């Protein structure tokens, strides 16, 4: 029989209490991840942007070429996805170390 503090393996069904306890952790880490990803994207865009504009182009801004808008969207999506993955995974590992239960499904 497993002890109460023995970690559950990733991929096993988490308890309802683990899901409920992890929810605020997930929300806070998601907000932090969004802020981090936004700061990283702004720095990357400053370096790859050919123009003087610091802000990346939006999809409805007619003064930019479609290629530049698409490039900005691809870079932003890749950065947000990578940061989200790292933040969620590390948050789950930290939660598991603290509680002994893996929070995911």
N, C-alpha and C positions, 0 to 999 in steps of 0.2 A: 504494500500500500504506500502511495506517495505521501510525503510529509506535506503539511499545510504550506510551508514556505518554498517547496520545490517548484522551480520555474516550470510553466507549461510550455510545451514546444510550440514554436510558430507553426501555424496551420491547424492547431487543435482549436476546438470551439472554446471561445473565452466565456467566462461566467458573465452573467448579467451585471453583477456588481462591477466587474472590471470594465465593461463597456460604459457603464454610467460614470464611474470614477475617471475614466480616460477622456470623456467628452470635453470637460473644461480645459484639460491639458491640450487636446487636439485643437480646440478653438483658439487658444492663446498662441500655440505654435504656428497655426495657419496664418494668423495675423502677423506675427513676427516674420514668418517666411515671406509673406507678400511684401512687407517693407524692405526686407533684405534683397529680395529679387528685384524690386523696383530700383533700389540704389545701385545694384550691380548693372542692371540694364542701362541706366542713365550714363554710367561711366563707360560702358562698352560702346554705347551709341555715340558718345562724344568722340571716341577714338576712330570709329569706322565711318562716321558721317563725313561726306565730302563737303558739305556746305558749312556755313557759319552758324546755322541754327542748332541750338543745344537740344531742343525738344524733338523727339521723333515724330515723323509725320503720322497723321491719323488717316483712316481710310476715306474720309470725305473731303480732305484738303486737296483742292485741284491744282495747287502750285507745285506739287510733287509728282514725279514720274511713278507709274505703277510699280516698276522694279524696286524703287526705293521704299515705297510703302510695303511691298511684299517682303523685302529684306528686313525691314524693321519688325514686322510681324513674326517672321520666322525666328529671328534672334531673340525677341522677347518671349516667344513661346518656349523655345529651348531653355532659356534661363529660368523661367518660372517653373517649368516641369522638373528640371534638375534640382532646383532649390526645394521645391515641394517634396520631392522624393527623399532627399537627404534629411530634411526637417522631420517628416513623418516617420521615417525609419529610425532615426536617432531618438525621437521622442518615444516611440514604442519600446525601443531597447532600454531607455532610461526608466520608463514606467515598469517594465518587466523586472529590472534590477531592484526597484523600490518595492514592488508589490508581490513579485513572484508569479505574476500572471501576464500572459501576452494579450494585449488589448484588441488585436485585430481578429478578423473572422477567418 
